[in-house]
Amino acid sequence: MTQTATLERVGPNRTRDDMPPPVRDVASGLATLAEHGVVIHEQLISDEFADRLRDRMDEQAFMERKLGVGNVSGEFGANARPHIGPDGELRVADAGDLAKPIYQLMFSLPNKGDVFRELLMHPTMHAYADGHLRGSHWTTWGMNGIITRRGSAEQFLHTDTSTIPAEMLTRPVMINCFVCVSDFDLDMGPTGFVPGSHLGPPPRNDGDEWTPRTVAPASKGSMIVWDGSTWHGQTENRSDKARYAIALSFCLFALRPGENFCASIQDDVLARLSDAEKRVLGFETTMVGAMNAFGPRNANDRHHGIGSSPAFIPELHRT
């Protein structure tokens, strides 16, 4: 398809009437996703589950701000700052303002609470990944928490596969699952999309990044699913209500994920992970020497692949 660029700003949270209808079953969702590049799956999780996620997000967000390690910013998005000293210790002397920021991003949620790993293993999300990625082996690209408040600005349209050369994108390689932990009302800055754009070229960044978009309001507990090549970007939050979201992305196993969970999963979390959770987080080895094989770093190391990864074998010499 050819995407027509427009340089004209149409106004905040502009909408068009071509957002596909929401679904409640995976088969319908996959068909809609293939055609439009985006679909809303209603009632993915219960209000009680969403409330547990929100409570954990609020507590984690507050403590990250209190310790000065919060990824917070003003209207234009996250602005991460390093807070690890040269000795590797966490610095708390420059603790941040405890006031609620316009935008806060929390990385690596599998490390930050059992409730997040419960969501990570939701079978409906896995069914979408299996179906849209055509049965290919996949892994988790990233899992982040996002809180936005009034003043968070409209984001330029972009794709999440921008690091992959366009000529290589002949099939789906990434799927995004955006879980609505709160309502996504029209004035709360819901994500906007250009339906069908996953079938065409990426944005040219010559003004087409402000092409009018279809805004996707959704109810608490719903999930917005889109292809990694679909043009999208958040809209302006003009509400007095905070928008809570958990962004999960899954990519082909052959791609390098956004976060190397095999290296970043903390030791106490790793000790509790099941093999199924490890597979979703990329610990599985499918082919020794070719697909993610990595052995333990010492004789007692648990940071090693499951499946056919090699055992701990150090440098050996004749005695």
C-alpha positions in Angstrom: 0.0 0.0 0.0 1.0 3.6 -0.4 0.7 5.8 2.7 -0.2 9.4 1.8 1.6 11.9 3.8 0.1 15.1 5.2 2.0 17.9 6.8 -1.1 19.6 8.2 -1.8 19.3 11.9 -5.4 18.4 12.4 -5.7 19.1 16.1 -5.2 17.0 19.3 -6.6 13.5 19.5 -8.1 13.7 16.0 -10.0 10.6 15.0 -11.1 8.8 11.9 -13.9 6.3 11.6 -11.8 3.3 10.3 -10.8 1.6 13.6 -11.9 -2.0 13.2 -14.5 -3.3 15.7 -13.4 -4.9 18.9 -13.4 -8.6 19.4 -13.6 -11.1 22.3 -12.2 -14.2 20.7 -8.7 -14.8 19.4 -9.7 -16.2 16.0 -11.6 -13.0 15.1 -8.8 -10.9 16.6 -6.2 -12.6 14.4 -8.2 -12.0 11.3 -8.7 -8.4 12.1 -5.0 -8.0 13.0 -3.9 -9.4 9.7 -6.1 -7.0 7.7 -5.9 -3.8 9.7 -2.7 -4.3 11.7 -4.5 -3.5 15.0 -7.4 -4.9 17.0 -8.9 -4.3 20.5 -9.5 -7.5 22.4 -12.1 -6.7 25.1 -12.2 -8.2 28.6 -8.8 -9.8 28.6 -8.5 -9.5 32.4 -11.0 -8.9 35.2 -11.3 -5.6 37.1 -9.8 -7.4 40.2 -6.7 -8.4 38.2 -6.4 -4.9 36.7 -6.6 -3.4 40.2 -3.9 -5.7 41.5 -1.7 -4.6 38.6 -2.4 -0.9 39.2 -1.7 -1.1 42.9 1.7 -2.8 42.2 2.4 -0.2 39.5 1.6 2.7 41.9 3.8 1.3 44.7 6.7 0.5 42.3 6.5 3.9 40.6 6.4 5.8 43.9 9.4 3.9 45.3 11.4 4.4 42.1 10.8 8.1 42.4 11.6 8.2 46.1 15.0 6.5 45.4 15.8 8.8 42.6 15.8 6.0 40.0 12.4 6.7 38.4 12.3 7.1 34.6 10.2 10.2 34.7 9.7 13.2 32.5 7.6 16.1 31.4 5.3 16.3 28.4 7.5 14.6 25.7 8.1 11.2 27.2 10.7 9.4 29.2 14.1 10.8 30.0 16.2 8.2 31.7 19.1 9.2 33.9 21.8 7.0 35.3 21.8 6.5 39.0 24.3 3.7 39.4 27.6 4.9 40.9 31.1 3.9 39.6 31.3 1.3 42.3 28.0 -0.3 41.1 26.0 0.9 44.1 22.6 2.5 43.8 22.8 6.2 44.6 19.9 7.5 46.7 21.4 10.9 47.6 19.8 12.5 44.6 16.4 11.1 45.3 13.7 12.5 43.1 10.6 14.6 43.7 7.8 12.4 45.0 5.3 14.5 43.1 3.5 12.5 40.4 5.2 13.2 37.1 3.4 13.6 33.8 5.1 10.5 32.4 6.7 7.6 34.1 8.1 4.4 32.5 9.0 1.3 34.5 11.3 -1.2 32.7 11.7 -4.9 33.2 8.4 -5.7 35.0 9.1 -9.4 35.3 11.6 -8.4 38.0 9.1 -6.2 39.8 6.3 -8.4 41.1 4.6 -11.8 40.8 1.5 -10.1 39.4 3.4 -8.9 36.3 4.7 -12.4 35.6 1.1 -13.7 36.0 0.1 -11.3 33.2 3.1 -12.3 31.1 1.9 -15.9 31.0 -1.7 -15.0 30.0 -2.7 -17.7 27.4 -4.7 -15.3 25.2 -1.6 -13.1 24.6 0.4 -16.3 23.8 -2.3 -17.3 21.4 -2.0 -14.0 19.6 1.8 -14.4 19.4 1.5 -18.0 18.1 -1.1 -17.0 15.5 0.2 -13.7 14.2 3.8 -14.9 14.1 2.6 -17.9 12.1 3.6 -20.6 14.6 7.3 -19.5 14.6 9.2 -19.7 17.8 9.0 -16.4 19.6 10.3 -14.7 22.8 9.5 -11.7 24.9 10.8 -8.4 23.4 10.0 -6.3 26.4 7.5 -5.7 29.3 7.2 -2.2 30.6 4.7 -0.2 32.7 3.6 3.3 31.6 1.7 5.9 33.6 0.7 9.2 31.9 -1.2 12.2 33.2 -2.6 15.5 32.0 -0.1 17.3 29.8 1.6 14.2 28.3 2.0 15.3 24.6 1.0 13.7 21.4 3.7 11.3 20.2 4.9 11.2 16.6 3.8 8.2 14.6 6.4 5.4 14.4 6.8 1.7 14.1 8.5 -0.7 16.6 10.3 -2.5 13.8 12.2 0.5 12.7 15.6 -1.1 13.5 14.9 -3.8 10.9 15.6 -2.9 7.3 12.3 -2.5 5.5 13.3 -4.9 2.7 13.5 -7.7 5.4 9.9 -7.1 6.6 8.1 -9.6 4.3 6.2 -11.2 7.1 5.1 -10.4 10.7 8.1 -10.3 13.1 6.8 -8.6 16.2 3.4 -8.2 17.9 2.5 -5.7 20.7 0.0 -6.4 23.4 -0.9 -3.2 25.3 -3.0 -4.1 28.4 -5.3 -1.3 29.7 -4.9 -1.3 33.4 -7.2 1.7 33.5 -9.8 3.0 31.1 -8.4 4.6 28.0 -10.9 7.3 27.4 -10.6 9.6 24.4 -9.2 12.5 26.5 -6.7 10.3 28.4 -4.2 10.0 25.5 -5.0 6.6 24.1 -2.7 5.2 21.4 -3.6 6.3 17.8 -3.0 4.1 14.7 -3.0 4.2 11.0 -4.9 1.0 10.2 -3.5 -1.0 7.3 -0.1 0.7 7.5 1.6 -2.6 8.5 1.2 -3.6 4.8 3.1 -0.7 3.5 6.4 1.2 3.9 7.6 2.7 7.2 7.2 6.4 8.0 9.5 8.6 6.0 9.8 11.2 8.7 9.2 14.0 6.3 5.9 15.0 7.8 4.0 11.8 7.5 4.7 11.1 11.2 1.8 13.6 11.9 -0.6 11.9 9.5 -4.1 11.8 11.1 -4.5 8.7 13.1 -7.4 6.6 14.4 -7.5 6.8 18.1 -8.3 3.6 20.0 -10.1 4.3 23.3 -10.6 1.1 25.3 -12.0 0.0 28.6 -10.1 -1.2 31.7 -9.1 -4.8 31.3 -9.0 -4.7 27.5 -5.9 -5.3 25.4 -4.9 -3.4 22.2 -2.9 -5.7 19.9 -1.0 -4.4 16.9 1.7 -5.6 14.4 5.1 -4.2 15.1 5.1 -2.5 11.7 1.8 -0.6 12.2 2.2 3.2 12.5 1.2 4.3 16.0 1.8 6.9 18.7 0.1 8.0 21.9 -2.2 11.0 21.8 -2.3 14.0 24.1 -3.6 13.3 27.7 -6.1 16.1 28.4 -7.8 14.4 31.3 -7.5 14.7 35.1 -7.3 10.9 35.2 -4.1 8.9 35.0 -3.7 6.4 32.2 -2.1 3.1 33.3 -0.8 0.6 30.7 1.4 -2.4 30.5 3.2 -2.8 27.2 4.2 -6.4 26.3 5.9 -7.2 23.0 6.9 -10.5 21.5 9.2 -11.0 18.6 10.6 -13.9 16.5 13.1 -15.9 18.4 15.7 -15.2 15.7 15.6 -11.5 16.4 17.5 -9.7 19.2 14.8 -8.6 21.8 14.7 -5.2 23.3 15.7 -6.5 26.7 18.0 -9.4 27.3 16.0 -11.1 30.1 18.5 -13.9 30.3 21.0 -11.4 31.6 18.8 -9.0 33.5 16.4 -11.3 35.4 17.5 -10.9 39.0 18.7 -13.9 40.9 15.9 -14.1 43.4 13.3 -13.9 40.6 15.2 -16.5 38.6 15.1 -19.0 41.5 11.2 -18.9 41.3 10.7 -19.1 37.5 9.1 -22.1 36.0 10.5 -23.6 32.8 7.4 -22.2 31.0 8.2 -18.7 32.3 11.8 -19.2 31.3 10.8 -20.1 27.7 8.7 -17.0 27.4 11.6 -14.9 28.6 14.1 -16.4 26.2 16.0 -18.9 28.3 15.2 -21.8 25.9 17.8 -23.1 23.6 16.5 -24.6 20.4 19.7 -25.6 18.6 23.1 -25.8 20.2 25.6 -23.4 18.8 23.0 -21.6 16.7 19.9 -20.5 18.6 20.5 -18.9 22.0 22.8 -21.5 23.5 24.5 -20.2 26.6 26.0 -22.2 29.5 26.4 -21.4 33.2 29.1 -18.9 34.2 30.1 -21.0 37.2 29.4 -24.4 38.6 26.4 -23.2 40.6 25.1 -20.6 38.2 21.4 -20.7 37.4 21.7 -18.1 34.6 21.9 -20.6 31.8 19.6 -21.8 29.0 17.0 -24.5 29.3 16.7 -27.2 26.7 20.0 -28.1 25.1 22.4 -25.5 26.5 25.8 -26.8 27.4 26.8 -27.7 30.9 29.5 -25.8 32.9 32.8 -26.7 31.3 35.8 -24.5 32.2 39.1 -24.3 30.5 40.8 -27.8 31.0 44.4 -28.8 31.0 46.2 -32.1 31.2 47.5 -32.8 34.7 
